[in-house]
Amino acid sequence: MDQPPATEPHPEGAGDSVIHTRALTKRYRGGQLAVDGLDLTVPAGSVFGFLGPNGSGKTTTIRMLMGLIEPTSGTARVLGRPMPRATRAVLPHVGALIEGPALYGFLSGRDNLIRYDAADPTADPRTRRARVATALDRVGLSAAAGKKAKAYSLGMKQRLGLASALLQPRRLLVLDEPTNGLDPQGMREIRSLVRELASDGTTVFLSSHLLDEIEQVCTHAAVMAQGRLITQGPVTDLAAKSRLVVTTPDTGEAARVLKEQGVSDVVVAEDRVTADPPECELADVSAALVEAGVRVRGFAVERASLEEAFVALTGEGFDVAG
């Protein structure tokens, strides 16, 4: 049975989330399990980072969410509607950049966007050129708008793909590795644009393997590894575990004193001793170290970095920056 016309979708049973999956699974022919029982909730209004090493199932998940491939089992709801069944009702409210933009190399950047806009049945042709010009300006491509897309660098192609997703106001923007191929300045500009879109009320779902990208721009995140969801929640919570850090050349003696003070999970690494924050007063621990003759060069409780938290969660390394 056909879905209703593309009117504004409304959530149905998923609270104020714009993406909600339950046991979402994709197994390819040959038995490869790309996504395994994914339960994901993306809050409305968030900048949601979908993080994991390359090959962890991020792009397969996005393709299921956008109705490009069928799940093997489980369910996915986007803007309150079941996908892929409600693709025609949902996608007019979603801008997406997945696995790099599909461009006509023989056309200019501007003419590529005109084609994209003309393919949208909801787009008013009378204001097409104004929409295209605005989208090009937002991604910093106005000066190169007349240049053929085949002459664009990888970073410029990424920008043009993002511009195509911004031709119309969207409730949800889905970006798969949006800063791929960009130089550091280009990365900063795209992050700034993402923040601007979020402040305008658009929910942004951003897939990345770059920790820097997630930590700097996202409010919430989920971590994938080998097709499974490891954890999800506010970014501040995911890396919230703190450690006591003592910097000293006397690491062995410092470790002994900390254990005597009842401090747990003491780890020695080079000139640092780290441990769980003590339940007693920090001043008492510091005094005990000094009384034992430990030369203390640094004494602080530090929040674990996102890198440390994610490597601990997945057992795999990530790129910290592009």
Backbone bond lengths (Angstrom), bond angles and torsions (degrees), N, CA, C in turn:
res aa  C-N    CA-C-N  psi(-1)  N-CA   C-N-CA  omega(-1)  CA-C   N-CA-C  phi
1 M - - - 1.475 - - 1.524 109.65 -
2 D 1.361 115.21 135.14 1.459 119.06 -177.18 1.515 111.06 -69.93
3 Q 1.345 114.33 151.73 1.463 120.46 176.49 1.525 109.86 -79.09
4 P 1.337 117.47 160.92 1.462 120.56 175.83 1.523 110.39 -63.72
5 P 1.313 117.81 167.69 1.467 120.99 177.72 1.523 111.18 -57.62
6 A 1.325 115.45 165.79 1.472 121.33 -173.77 1.515 111.03 -76.25
7 T 1.322 115.43 65.56 1.461 120.18 172.00 1.511 108.09 -86.70
8 E 1.310 117.40 173.69 1.469 122.16 -177.21 1.523 110.58 -60.98
9 P 1.361 118.72 116.67 1.460 119.46 178.44 1.519 110.86 -67.49
10 H 1.325 115.89 150.71 1.453 121.09 177.50 1.513 109.59 -123.90
11 P 1.326 118.48 143.28 1.450 120.74 179.53 1.518 111.11 -59.70
12 E 1.317 114.54 145.20 1.453 120.78 177.72 1.520 108.16 -134.08
13 G 1.313 116.21 94.01 1.454 119.39 174.08 1.503 115.82 82.38
14 A 1.328 118.78 8.68 1.458 120.42 -178.83 1.517 111.37 -118.10
15 G 1.351 115.82 23.36 1.456 119.32 178.92 1.513 110.92 62.49
16 D 1.342 116.42 -138.25 1.460 119.76 179.80 1.520 111.20 -100.83
17 S 1.322 117.44 27.16 1.458 121.10 178.76 1.525 110.01 -86.05
18 V 1.324 116.88 147.84 1.462 120.94 176.57 1.531 111.13 -98.44
19 I 1.332 116.96 -21.70 1.464 122.24 172.52 1.520 107.23 -130.02
20 H 1.329 116.07 132.16 1.460 120.21 179.64 1.527 108.31 -146.40
21 T 1.332 116.77 118.39 1.457 119.85 178.25 1.523 109.69 -118.86
22 R 1.324 114.60 153.45 1.461 120.46 177.72 1.522 108.32 -136.79
23 A 1.346 116.09 115.56 1.466 123.34 177.85 1.526 111.71 53.29
24 L 1.325 116.89 34.14 1.468 121.41 -177.49 1.532 109.86 -66.81
25 T 1.332 115.89 125.70 1.459 121.22 -173.05 1.523 110.20 -137.30
26 K 1.331 116.39 139.09 1.456 121.80 173.78 1.522 109.38 -133.44
27 R 1.332 114.37 116.89 1.462 121.23 175.97 1.523 107.36 -117.29
28 Y 1.330 116.17 123.31 1.460 120.50 -179.16 1.529 110.51 -85.54
29 R 1.315 115.18 165.49 1.456 120.12 175.85 1.518 109.19 -58.14
30 G 1.300 115.62 139.96 1.451 119.62 -174.81 1.510 111.99 96.46
31 G 1.347 116.19 -7.94 1.456 120.10 173.69 1.505 115.97 95.33
32 Q 1.362 117.72 -2.05 1.464 118.75 -178.51 1.532 110.56 -65.79
33 L 1.330 116.50 123.35 1.461 122.23 -179.92 1.521 108.34 -94.47
34 A 1.329 116.57 101.68 1.466 120.90 -175.76 1.520 112.28 -83.96
35 V 1.333 117.43 -38.45 1.464 122.76 177.54 1.518 107.00 -134.61
36 D 1.334 115.83 130.23 1.465 120.59 -169.16 1.528 111.53 -124.72
37 G 1.349 116.36 98.02 1.465 121.13 172.06 1.509 114.52 62.24
38 L 1.325 118.22 48.60 1.462 122.47 -173.14 1.529 112.11 -79.42
39 D 1.334 116.38 122.09 1.468 123.44 171.37 1.524 107.59 -111.18
40 L 1.315 116.02 104.58 1.464 121.39 -172.77 1.517 109.76 -126.69
41 T 1.343 116.53 137.08 1.463 121.55 177.05 1.522 108.94 -131.86
42 V 1.328 116.46 119.44 1.460 122.47 -179.42 1.528 108.24 -109.32
43 P 1.350 118.12 110.76 1.474 120.59 -177.47 1.525 112.13 -66.31
44 A 1.322 115.53 144.33 1.459 120.53 174.73 1.522 109.82 -61.22
45 G 1.334 116.10 138.48 1.454 121.46 177.61 1.511 115.24 83.32
46 S 1.328 117.51 0.03 1.471 120.23 -178.35 1.523 111.18 -87.96
47 V 1.332 115.33 160.66 1.458 121.55 161.75 1.521 104.37 -104.08
48 F 1.308 116.10 105.01 1.455 122.27 -167.77 1.524 109.60 -103.75
49 G 1.331 116.26 116.79 1.451 121.39 178.55 1.519 111.27 -89.02
50 F 1.314 116.43 126.64 1.469 122.58 178.53 1.519 105.53 -106.73
51 L 1.324 116.19 101.70 1.452 121.72 -164.21 1.522 111.70 -113.96
52 G 1.316 115.28 141.69 1.455 120.16 175.02 1.511 110.00 172.68
53 P 1.331 116.83 159.19 1.465 119.91 176.55 1.521 110.16 -60.80
54 N 1.332 116.69 158.39 1.453 120.08 174.67 1.531 109.54 -56.46
55 G 1.338 116.67 135.41 1.452 120.67 -179.15 1.514 114.32 88.61
56 S 1.338 117.12 9.77 1.466 119.69 -176.33 1.529 113.43 -88.48
57 G 1.339 117.54 -3.83 1.461 120.86 178.06 1.510 114.63 108.41
58 K 1.332 117.89 6.10 1.463 120.42 -175.50 1.535 112.00 -65.14
59 T 1.326 116.26 -51.70 1.465 119.27 -176.11 1.521 111.47 -67.23
60 T 1.324 118.43 -37.60 1.466 121.05 176.81 1.527 110.02 -60.71
61 T 1.326 116.51 -41.46 1.466 120.48 177.63 1.525 110.49 -60.89
62 I 1.320 116.89 -47.37 1.460 120.96 -178.92 1.528 110.63 -61.38
63 R 1.320 117.04 -40.97 1.461 120.14 179.68 1.538 111.06 -63.46
64 M 1.329 117.36 -35.56 1.470 119.58 175.13 1.520 111.03 -69.01
65 L 1.337 117.19 -41.67 1.459 120.77 -179.76 1.522 111.90 -62.10
66 M 1.326 116.56 -34.01 1.461 121.16 -178.20 1.530 113.00 -89.33
67 G 1.325 117.04 2.97 1.458 120.00 177.72 1.512 114.42 77.04
68 L 1.338 117.66 15.97 1.461 120.84 -178.95 1.522 111.99 -80.74
69 I 1.326 116.93 -29.37 1.459 121.61 175.24 1.523 108.81 -136.73
70 E 1.322 115.48 153.11 1.467 121.28 -179.64 1.523 109.69 -85.42
71 P 1.327 118.03 138.43 1.466 119.13 171.67 1.519 110.36 -70.46
72 T 1.324 116.64 153.43 1.452 121.31 173.51 1.517 110.04 -71.53
73 S 1.339 115.77 -39.17 1.462 121.28 176.60 1.522 108.42 -159.28
74 G 1.336 115.78 172.65 1.458 120.64 -178.24 1.514 111.51 86.51
75 T 1.330 115.81 -179.44 1.465 121.45 -176.35 1.518 111.43 -132.20
76 A 1.325 114.94 154.34 1.464 122.26 174.61 1.514 108.48 -138.78
77 R 1.333 115.94 133.08 1.457 121.34 175.46 1.525 107.93 -122.89
78 V 1.321 115.32 131.91 1.464 122.15 177.71 1.523 107.28 -123.77
79 L 1.321 116.90 126.19 1.466 123.04 -174.56 1.521 110.77 52.64
80 G 1.337 115.07 35.58 1.455 120.56 175.14 1.514 115.45 84.05
81 R 1.336 118.10 -1.07 1.452 121.14 -177.07 1.524 111.12 -112.85
82 P 1.340 118.03 148.05 1.465 120.57 -179.90 1.525 111.72 -73.80
83 M 1.318 114.98 133.37 1.466 120.69 177.00 1.531 108.61 -112.52
84 P 1.361 117.08 143.01 1.469 127.91 8.24 1.523 115.17 -88.93
85 R 1.339 119.17 4.11 1.463 120.51 -173.51 1.527 112.35 -60.37
86 A 1.337 117.26 -34.97 1.465 120.51 -175.04 1.523 112.86 -101.29
87 T 1.329 116.32 26.57 1.467 120.12 -175.54 1.520 112.35 -53.02
88 R 1.333 117.45 -45.10 1.469 120.37 -175.22 1.526 112.52 -67.46
89 A 1.322 116.65 -29.03 1.462 119.65 178.85 1.521 112.08 -81.69
90 V 1.335 116.89 -31.38 1.464 121.26 -171.93 1.522 112.74 -88.91
91 L 1.330 118.03 -44.49 1.462 120.49 -169.09 1.529 115.15 -61.63
92 P 1.345 120.78 -29.31 1.464 117.74 175.43 1.523 113.98 -61.00
93 H 1.320 117.40 -17.26 1.466 121.61 -179.68 1.531 111.99 -101.77
94 V 1.332 116.38 6.72 1.460 121.69 -175.36 1.522 109.70 -124.76
95 G 1.329 116.52 130.78 1.455 121.53 169.68 1.512 107.99 -103.03
96 A 1.338 117.02 136.53 1.465 119.06 -174.94 1.517 111.51 -139.76
97 L 1.333 114.20 141.51 1.461 122.10 171.61 1.522 106.11 -130.08
98 I 1.340 116.18 104.54 1.459 121.75 -172.20 1.522 110.17 -124.16
99 E 1.343 116.11 126.31 1.463 123.23 176.51 1.525 111.73 54.76
100 G 1.318 116.47 37.53 1.454 120.49 178.34 1.514 111.68 80.49
101 P 1.334 117.29 152.06 1.462 121.23 -176.23 1.528 112.30 -75.90
102 A 1.334 116.18 146.60 1.469 121.82 172.01 1.519 106.97 -93.43
103 L 1.322 116.21 112.77 1.462 120.99 -173.58 1.524 111.41 -121.49
104 Y 1.325 114.97 152.43 1.470 121.39 169.87 1.526 107.30 -88.86
105 G 1.332 116.68 109.12 1.456 120.25 -175.63 1.504 114.65 -63.90
106 F 1.342 117.29 -27.89 1.466 120.85 -176.77 1.529 112.07 -82.35
107 L 1.348 116.36 -8.15 1.460 120.30 178.25 1.519 110.80 -100.38
108 S 1.318 115.48 155.59 1.469 119.82 175.29 1.520 109.56 -71.24
109 G 1.319 115.83 165.94 1.448 120.02 175.83 1.515 111.19 -57.40
110 R 1.334 116.15 -43.15 1.469 120.70 -179.99 1.528 110.59 -62.40
111 D 1.340 117.43 -45.18 1.464 120.38 -177.37 1.523 111.82 -69.78
112 N 1.342 117.63 -29.01 1.460 119.74 173.45 1.524 110.16 -61.63
113 L 1.319 116.25 -44.54 1.461 119.81 -179.29 1.525 111.37 -68.55
114 I 1.327 117.13 -35.07 1.463 119.73 176.85 1.529 109.77 -62.21
115 R 1.334 116.65 -39.94 1.476 120.56 176.74 1.526 110.91 -63.34
116 Y 1.339 115.75 -46.10 1.464 119.92 178.51 1.527 110.15 -57.27
117 D 1.320 116.28 -46.87 1.457 120.59 -176.17 1.527 110.80 -66.79
118 A 1.328 117.17 -38.01 1.462 121.01 -179.19 1.528 111.65 -66.50
119 A 1.341 116.40 -25.75 1.466 120.19 179.48 1.522 112.21 -78.20
120 D 1.328 117.45 -8.17 1.465 122.03 -179.63 1.523 108.95 -91.04
121 P 1.336 118.57 111.15 1.472 120.07 -176.32 1.522 113.59 -65.65
122 T 1.338 117.31 -16.17 1.469 120.11 -179.65 1.527 112.15 -90.76
123 A 1.340 117.86 -6.69 1.469 121.10 -174.47 1.525 110.71 -83.16
124 D 1.316 116.33 131.71 1.461 122.60 178.42 1.531 109.17 -77.63
125 P 1.328 118.37 115.09 1.473 119.94 -177.79 1.520 113.11 -63.23
126 R 1.327 117.77 -23.48 1.469 119.75 -178.19 1.526 112.41 -67.82
127 T 1.334 117.33 -24.89 1.469 120.43 -178.69 1.527 112.13 -112.76
128 R 1.344 115.32 17.43 1.468 120.30 -174.62 1.524 112.61 -60.55
129 R 1.309 116.66 -50.84 1.471 119.74 -175.30 1.527 111.22 -64.32
130 A 1.306 117.02 -34.77 1.476 119.91 177.98 1.523 109.85 -66.84
131 R 1.347 117.33 -41.13 1.468 120.79 178.34 1.524 110.74 -63.09
132 V 1.320 115.99 -43.84 1.465 120.72 -179.93 1.523 110.68 -62.74
133 A 1.324 116.63 -44.33 1.472 120.09 -179.84 1.523 110.95 -62.54
134 T 1.325 116.99 -40.07 1.470 120.81 179.27 1.523 111.02 -65.30
135 A 1.345 116.75 -43.20 1.468 120.64 179.89 1.524 111.28 -63.97
136 L 1.329 116.92 -41.81 1.467 120.60 178.25 1.523 111.04 -62.78
137 D 1.311 116.25 -40.68 1.465 120.40 179.98 1.526 110.94 -65.64
138 R 1.340 117.80 -38.59 1.471 120.99 -177.04 1.517 112.00 -64.89
139 V 1.335 117.54 -29.08 1.468 119.82 -179.26 1.526 112.43 -103.86
140 G 1.334 117.21 8.94 1.461 120.91 174.61 1.516 114.95 74.61
141 L 1.344 117.35 32.28 1.471 120.30 -178.83 1.522 113.60 -115.07
142 S 1.314 117.81 12.03 1.468 119.24 -176.95 1.524 111.90 -57.54
143 A 1.320 117.36 -42.27 1.465 120.87 -177.31 1.519 112.41 -68.26
144 A 1.340 117.41 -24.84 1.464 120.98 -178.49 1.520 112.07 -104.96
145 A 1.330 116.88 14.16 1.466 120.44 -173.54 1.523 112.43 -62.32
146 G 1.342 117.84 -31.95 1.456 120.96 -177.83 1.521 114.38 -88.11
147 K 1.319 117.07 -2.82 1.462 121.91 -178.58 1.523 110.55 -81.89
148 K 1.338 117.34 142.22 1.463 120.31 179.83 1.526 110.50 -65.33
149 A 1.325 116.22 140.59 1.464 120.95 -175.00 1.520 112.22 -63.00
150 K 1.352 117.69 -28.42 1.466 119.62 -179.89 1.528 111.91 -66.29
151 A 1.334 116.77 -18.83 1.464 121.06 178.18 1.523 111.97 -93.02
152 Y 1.334 117.59 -1.19 1.455 121.15 179.53 1.527 110.34 -74.29
153 S 1.323 115.68 145.97 1.462 120.68 171.01 1.528 108.30 -72.39
154 L 1.347 116.23 169.02 1.462 120.48 178.18 1.523 110.86 -58.19
155 G 1.328 115.98 -42.25 1.456 119.80 179.67 1.524 112.28 -63.83
156 M 1.329 116.74 -39.77 1.471 120.71 178.47 1.526 110.47 -66.39
157 K 1.335 116.73 -36.64 1.468 119.68 177.50 1.527 110.41 -65.48
158 Q 1.344 116.56 -38.73 1.462 119.51 176.16 1.521 110.66 -61.34
159 R 1.317 116.59 -42.96 1.465 120.62 178.99 1.533 110.86 -61.92
160 L 1.336 115.78 -42.35 1.458 119.45 -179.14 1.531 110.46 -65.63
161 G 1.321 116.62 -39.18 1.458 119.91 176.17 1.519 111.61 -61.93
162 L 1.328 116.25 -40.78 1.462 120.31 177.68 1.525 110.66 -65.62
163 A 1.329 116.58 -38.51 1.465 120.26 177.56 1.527 110.59 -60.40
164 S 1.329 116.82 -37.73 1.467 119.74 -179.65 1.525 111.11 -64.53
165 A 1.342 115.87 -31.34 1.470 119.97 178.60 1.517 112.33 -77.12
166 L 1.344 116.24 -12.75 1.466 120.51 -175.67 1.528 113.14 -106.30
167 L 1.336 116.64 9.47 1.460 118.92 -177.11 1.526 112.31 -64.29
168 Q 1.335 116.54 -31.97 1.459 121.36 178.95 1.528 109.04 -122.67
169 P 1.335 118.10 153.16 1.468 119.26 172.49 1.527 109.79 -60.29
170 R 1.320 116.91 136.30 1.470 121.04 -176.55 1.524 109.70 -125.95
171 R 1.335 115.51 145.93 1.466 119.98 171.72 1.518 110.66 -79.45
172 L 1.328 116.22 -28.65 1.465 121.56 -177.11 1.516 108.88 -138.65
173 L 1.330 115.69 133.82 1.458 122.02 175.77 1.525 108.19 -119.48
174 V 1.331 116.66 122.10 1.463 122.32 -177.84 1.520 108.60 -111.02
175 L 1.325 116.64 116.81 1.471 121.94 -174.92 1.527 109.45 -122.67
176 D 1.321 116.21 119.70 1.462 121.97 178.71 1.523 108.48 -99.44
177 E 1.338 116.90 107.71 1.469 123.09 -179.06 1.538 110.60 51.30
178 P 1.342 118.92 60.11 1.470 121.05 -172.27 1.522 115.00 -67.98
179 T 1.343 118.66 -21.23 1.465 119.71 -178.58 1.523 112.13 -99.86
180 N 1.322 117.29 11.43 1.463 120.98 177.97 1.527 110.34 -57.95
181 G 1.319 116.20 124.94 1.462 120.55 177.63 1.503 115.28 85.94
182 L 1.326 118.14 -2.73 1.461 120.71 -178.93 1.525 111.05 -88.41
183 D 1.332 115.73 147.68 1.456 119.63 172.77 1.529 108.60 -77.33
184 P 1.346 117.64 169.82 1.471 119.14 -177.24 1.519 114.37 -53.67
185 Q 1.343 117.81 -38.95 1.458 119.95 178.83 1.522 110.76 -65.50
186 G 1.338 116.27 -41.20 1.457 120.48 178.08 1.516 111.49 -63.58
187 M 1.334 116.74 -38.81 1.468 120.55 176.69 1.520 110.91 -60.35
188 R 1.322 116.47 -45.19 1.471 120.26 -179.82 1.524 110.77 -61.25
189 E 1.342 116.22 -40.53 1.458 119.92 -178.88 1.527 111.35 -65.71
190 I 1.328 117.14 -41.22 1.467 120.29 179.59 1.528 110.01 -67.36
191 R 1.337 117.63 -40.80 1.465 120.09 176.82 1.524 110.90 -60.50
192 S 1.322 116.43 -41.82 1.458 120.74 178.75 1.522 110.03 -62.75
193 L 1.334 116.46 -40.63 1.461 120.56 178.99 1.527 110.81 -64.60
194 V 1.323 116.75 -40.46 1.469 120.71 178.86 1.526 110.14 -61.28
195 R 1.337 116.71 -44.50 1.471 120.43 178.06 1.525 110.91 -61.04
196 E 1.332 115.95 -41.14 1.464 120.94 179.98 1.527 110.79 -63.01
197 L 1.341 116.46 -43.65 1.462 120.63 179.37 1.526 110.65 -62.89
198 A 1.334 115.58 -41.78 1.466 119.74 179.89 1.527 111.00 -64.25
199 S 1.322 116.62 -38.83 1.465 119.83 179.97 1.525 111.27 -67.22
200 D 1.337 116.51 -22.51 1.465 121.31 177.07 1.526 111.78 -83.81
201 G 1.351 117.23 -3.00 1.451 120.37 176.82 1.512 115.73 104.65
202 T 1.326 117.75 0.44 1.455 120.80 178.46 1.527 109.78 -81.72
203 T 1.329 117.15 132.77 1.461 120.80 172.16 1.529 107.88 -81.23
204 V 1.324 117.12 129.67 1.461 121.62 -178.58 1.524 109.24 -113.63
205 F 1.323 115.58 124.32 1.469 122.92 177.04 1.516 106.47 -109.73
206 L 1.327 115.90 111.96 1.461 121.67 -167.47 1.524 110.45 -121.41
207 S 1.318 116.56 112.96 1.459 121.22 177.40 1.519 109.71 -88.58
208 S 1.333 116.00 136.06 1.468 119.04 -178.70 1.520 110.72 -160.25
209 H 1.326 115.47 155.79 1.459 120.36 168.98 1.530 109.87 -110.30
210 L 1.350 116.45 10.12 1.465 121.28 -178.38 1.525 110.11 -101.82
211 L 1.316 116.51 113.21 1.461 121.07 -179.13 1.517 112.24 -60.65
212 D 1.315 116.57 -39.64 1.458 121.28 179.63 1.517 110.86 -56.53
213 E 1.325 114.90 -42.96 1.453 120.71 -177.78 1.528 110.68 -60.95
214 I 1.323 115.77 -46.30 1.462 121.03 -178.25 1.525 110.70 -65.92
215 E 1.337 116.10 -46.95 1.469 120.23 -174.10 1.526 111.76 -66.21
216 Q 1.342 116.44 -33.36 1.457 119.39 -174.27 1.520 113.67 -83.35
217 V 1.336 117.65 -28.92 1.455 118.38 -169.81 1.525 114.36 -120.23
218 C 1.331 118.48 -19.00 1.473 119.98 -170.68 1.523 112.75 -95.94
219 T 1.335 114.81 145.74 1.462 121.51 174.33 1.527 110.90 -92.21
220 H 1.331 116.54 -31.90 1.459 123.16 -179.17 1.525 108.70 -134.25
221 A 1.332 115.87 160.87 1.459 119.05 179.86 1.518 110.37 -154.97
222 A 1.327 114.12 158.13 1.459 122.03 170.21 1.519 107.42 -130.46
223 V 1.312 116.50 146.70 1.458 121.80 -178.16 1.526 109.20 -114.33
224 M 1.334 116.00 124.45 1.463 122.12 177.53 1.528 109.38 -108.83
225 A 1.314 116.71 145.85 1.466 122.11 172.10 1.520 107.74 -151.80
226 Q 1.332 116.02 125.16 1.461 122.83 177.35 1.526 111.60 52.30
227 G 1.337 115.40 42.92 1.450 120.95 174.07 1.507 115.91 83.28
228 R 1.322 117.76 -3.38 1.465 120.44 -176.73 1.525 110.40 -115.90
229 L 1.338 114.84 147.67 1.458 120.52 174.06 1.520 109.35 -78.19
230 I 1.339 115.99 124.88 1.461 120.83 -179.68 1.521 111.00 -90.90
231 T 1.320 116.54 -44.64 1.462 120.89 179.02 1.513 109.11 -163.97
232 Q 1.333 117.02 161.76 1.461 121.90 174.14 1.522 108.70 -153.33
233 G 1.333 115.74 157.17 1.457 120.70 179.34 1.512 110.92 151.42
234 P 1.348 118.21 -174.64 1.467 121.06 175.50 1.530 111.11 -57.75
235 V 1.317 116.22 140.57 1.468 120.45 -177.96 1.521 111.13 -57.86
236 T 1.333 117.21 -37.40 1.468 119.75 -178.99 1.522 111.56 -64.02
237 D 1.341 117.24 -30.03 1.460 120.22 179.66 1.522 112.43 -78.70
238 L 1.333 116.60 -31.96 1.465 119.61 -174.85 1.520 111.85 -66.51
239 A 1.317 116.27 -27.74 1.463 119.37 179.50 1.522 111.01 -117.32
240 A 1.328 115.41 31.26 1.461 118.88 -170.95 1.526 113.96 -81.82
241 K 1.321 118.60 -15.42 1.464 119.51 -176.32 1.528 110.30 -65.32
242 S 1.299 116.36 125.80 1.461 121.52 -177.84 1.524 110.60 -99.51
243 R 1.331 114.84 157.20 1.462 121.27 177.94 1.524 109.22 -133.24
244 L 1.331 115.45 142.13 1.458 120.79 169.24 1.521 107.07 -78.43
245 V 1.322 116.58 128.76 1.461 121.69 -178.80 1.524 109.26 -121.76
246 V 1.337 115.86 119.46 1.465 121.96 176.52 1.526 107.54 -113.73
247 T 1.316 115.86 119.33 1.466 121.06 177.31 1.528 108.30 -98.65
248 T 1.334 115.48 122.49 1.466 119.83 -174.71 1.520 109.96 -164.01
249 P 1.358 117.03 149.23 1.471 118.46 172.06 1.536 111.48 -76.76
250 D 1.320 116.70 -12.61 1.467 121.25 -177.12 1.535 110.21 -101.54
251 T 1.312 115.83 59.85 1.464 119.15 -171.60 1.536 112.68 -64.76
252 G 1.318 117.28 -39.91 1.462 119.68 -178.66 1.510 112.25 -61.98
253 E 1.329 116.26 -46.62 1.463 120.94 179.89 1.528 110.25 -67.14
254 A 1.326 116.68 -38.87 1.463 119.89 179.37 1.524 110.68 -62.93
255 A 1.330 116.51 -42.01 1.466 120.46 179.35 1.536 110.61 -62.63
256 R 1.353 116.02 -40.14 1.465 120.10 179.40 1.527 111.05 -62.40
257 V 1.347 116.10 -45.35 1.457 120.75 -178.55 1.526 111.06 -64.26
258 L 1.337 116.37 -42.42 1.461 119.78 -179.94 1.530 110.87 -60.87
259 K 1.321 116.59 -42.56 1.467 119.86 179.15 1.529 110.91 -64.26
260 E 1.347 116.19 -38.96 1.464 120.17 177.58 1.532 111.35 -62.88
261 Q 1.324 115.59 -29.91 1.466 120.79 179.46 1.529 112.18 -82.03
262 G 1.328 116.29 2.02 1.460 120.21 178.12 1.512 114.64 83.92
263 V 1.340 116.27 14.85 1.462 120.54 179.43 1.528 108.41 -79.19
264 S 1.332 117.03 136.18 1.466 121.01 -175.42 1.530 112.29 -104.20
265 D 1.332 114.50 164.76 1.470 123.89 177.34 1.529 111.53 52.89
266 V 1.328 115.70 54.57 1.465 121.85 179.90 1.521 109.35 -81.83
267 V 1.344 116.69 126.05 1.460 122.25 -178.04 1.522 108.66 -128.15
268 V 1.344 116.58 129.81 1.462 122.08 178.37 1.521 108.98 -102.19
269 A 1.343 117.11 129.19 1.463 122.02 177.14 1.521 108.56 -145.09
270 E 1.325 116.20 111.70 1.464 122.73 -179.12 1.527 110.42 53.86
271 D 1.350 117.59 -117.96 1.472 118.85 -177.15 1.523 111.56 -101.16
272 R 1.339 116.62 23.20 1.466 120.50 -178.55 1.519 110.41 -128.61
273 V 1.311 114.45 142.28 1.468 121.09 170.96 1.516 106.69 -119.93
274 T 1.333 116.77 122.87 1.458 119.96 179.34 1.527 109.23 -115.27
275 A 1.328 115.00 155.09 1.459 120.28 -177.96 1.514 109.24 -162.70
276 D 1.345 115.52 166.29 1.455 119.09 172.29 1.520 108.99 -64.12
277 P 1.334 117.69 143.13 1.466 119.47 178.40 1.535 110.05 -56.65
278 P 1.323 117.31 135.29 1.468 119.83 -176.95 1.518 111.99 -72.35
279 E 1.339 115.43 155.59 1.465 120.08 176.38 1.526 110.92 -79.68
280 C 1.341 117.14 -24.03 1.468 120.48 178.30 1.525 110.17 -81.93
281 E 1.310 116.94 179.00 1.454 122.07 -179.36 1.528 110.75 -65.47
282 L 1.325 116.34 134.99 1.468 120.23 177.50 1.527 110.59 -60.10
283 A 1.332 116.77 -35.80 1.470 120.47 -178.96 1.521 110.84 -61.72
284 D 1.337 117.36 -35.58 1.464 120.48 179.60 1.522 110.80 -67.77
285 V 1.335 116.26 -39.56 1.465 120.29 178.91 1.526 109.63 -65.79
286 S 1.322 116.13 -44.76 1.462 120.46 179.35 1.529 110.64 -60.38
287 A 1.333 116.94 -43.01 1.462 120.84 179.84 1.526 110.86 -63.83
288 A 1.334 117.68 -38.98 1.463 121.12 179.85 1.523 110.71 -64.23
289 L 1.325 117.01 -38.24 1.466 120.52 177.93 1.531 110.71 -63.90
290 V 1.320 115.93 -45.46 1.470 120.02 -179.01 1.527 110.67 -65.34
291 E 1.324 117.30 -42.53 1.466 121.22 179.66 1.524 112.28 -62.58
292 A 1.336 116.40 -28.37 1.471 120.61 178.96 1.519 111.76 -84.07
293 G 1.311 117.44 0.91 1.458 120.65 178.09 1.516 113.95 84.54
294 V 1.343 117.87 12.61 1.464 120.72 178.21 1.528 109.19 -74.28
295 R 1.327 115.29 128.50 1.466 120.15 178.65 1.545 107.89 -82.73
296 V 1.316 115.06 101.19 1.468 120.76 -175.39 1.527 110.06 -91.58
297 R 1.322 115.83 116.01 1.470 120.77 178.66 1.527 111.91 -100.34
298 G 1.306 116.02 -17.03 1.461 120.46 177.71 1.511 109.36 -158.27
299 F 1.329 116.17 138.97 1.461 120.60 -178.37 1.521 106.99 -149.02
300 A 1.351 117.02 109.67 1.463 119.51 -175.75 1.519 110.15 -159.81
301 V 1.317 114.80 158.15 1.466 121.22 170.20 1.526 107.05 -100.64
302 E 1.335 116.17 120.96 1.450 121.50 -176.04 1.520 110.41 -116.43
303 R 1.331 115.53 140.18 1.460 119.66 173.89 1.527 108.94 -73.96
304 A 1.315 116.62 136.24 1.458 120.67 179.58 1.518 109.67 -61.33
305 S 1.321 117.22 141.09 1.454 120.59 176.73 1.517 109.85 -71.91
306 L 1.329 115.52 159.98 1.456 120.48 176.81 1.532 109.84 -60.44
307 E 1.328 115.79 -37.10 1.468 119.48 179.11 1.529 110.65 -60.50
308 E 1.338 116.88 -48.23 1.464 120.19 -179.45 1.520 111.27 -62.04
309 A 1.334 116.10 -42.03 1.460 119.89 -178.48 1.519 111.04 -64.65
310 F 1.334 118.37 -44.31 1.451 120.72 -175.10 1.519 112.09 -73.92
311 V 1.332 116.99 -37.14 1.462 118.85 176.58 1.523 109.66 -64.64
312 A 1.329 116.36 -38.37 1.458 119.52 177.35 1.521 111.66 -65.19
313 L 1.337 116.47 -35.40 1.457 120.58 -178.20 1.522 112.14 -73.96
314 T 1.338 117.35 -40.56 1.455 120.40 -171.25 1.509 114.20 -103.34
315 G 1.336 116.51 -19.30 1.471 119.21 -175.26 1.508 112.82 73.09
316 E 1.356 116.87 9.45 1.453 121.40 -179.06 1.516 109.71 -125.44
317 G 1.319 115.26 154.59 1.456 119.96 178.83 1.512 111.34 -84.34
318 F 1.319 115.95 158.99 1.460 122.93 176.59 1.518 108.00 -128.70
319 D 1.327 115.48 158.86 1.456 119.43 168.57 1.525 107.74 -75.98
320 V 1.326 115.64 130.74 1.456 119.28 -179.97 1.513 110.60 -81.26
321 A 1.301 117.44 -36.23 1.458 121.68 178.74 1.516 108.35 -148.30
322 G 1.318 114.42 160.13 1.459 117.82 -178.19 1.507 111.40 -89.50
